[in-house]
Amino acid sequence: MAVHVNGSPNTHYPSSAGAGDSITQRGFRISTRKLPILKAEPIEQMTAQLGITPPEMIFGDNAVSIEHPASGWGINFNAFDALDRVDKMGASMLQVAHSRKWQSSREKTHEGITEVVKPFDWSYSTDYKGSLRSHDPAFEPSTAPIPLDLLKRPDPILFFDELVLYEDELADNGITMLSCKIRVMPARLLLLCRFFMRLDNVLFRIRDTRVYVDFGSGEVIREYVAKEAEFEAVRLIQKLAMTREDVPAQMRDTNKLSDLLPVVDKSVERLVIR
């Protein structure tokens, strides 16, 4: 079955069959699957298909899916499709500039750091927004944001799960991670797929994709927000520096960092399932 990844055709859309946990709510089936880290053979297969070396920790069988069986609509988040969005040529000037700065900052303590600067985006940065079934109605640009007021209501949580799709420690000089979490309430759900990168002494980067579904109206809103800032700029932000909490710990807190980093890209899309 052909699917669309960020609008481009792709064939990797893991089935919800065999999912670890699932719930059906008002015609929508929500599933998550969490399995151990991939072993050598599947990693070799993924490497051949992707054309790049996967991250150190790749949870290639993990997935989150939201499906509406009656209409055939569905969106899925998985590691393969996310990694397929990584720049495989290393052509981005921004990424090259940061890799050189990182290399320069580490020359005194890490000899041979040039081995880490590979001909692809070694930070595994991705703008992945999910994998859609090919016959789904297309998302259209929208100005209507996700209704945060409705999500702040004290509604009971019927289903919650979170999982990691991939992670890499960037040769012990930071971390890059793609993770998902989803919560389902009686009338709506919210999924967050977050890419987080901390390259020590160089850069912080967060790319969030949120999918909101209103079960009653069939409205689906997909919001993508990219944020990033220089490492030193974040460290010196007054709001962070003046706190009594442990600063290194806060530098690992993605929720706090998300509030501090400036937005560099944002888009909102919408569709209605009839």
Secondary structure, DSSP 8 states (H G I E B T S, - for coil): --EEETTEEES----STT-SEEEEETTEEEEEE------HHHHHHHHHHHSS---SEE-TT-EEEEEETTTTEEEEEEHHHHHTTS-SS---HHHHHHHHHHHHHHTTT-TTGGGT--SS-TT-------EEETTS---EE------HHHHTS----SEEEEEEEEEE-TTTTEEEEEEEEEEE-SSEEEEEEEEEEEETTTEEEEEEEEEEEETTT-EEEEEEEEEEEEHHHHHT-HHHHT-SS-HHHHTT-HHHHHHHS-EEEEEEEEEE--
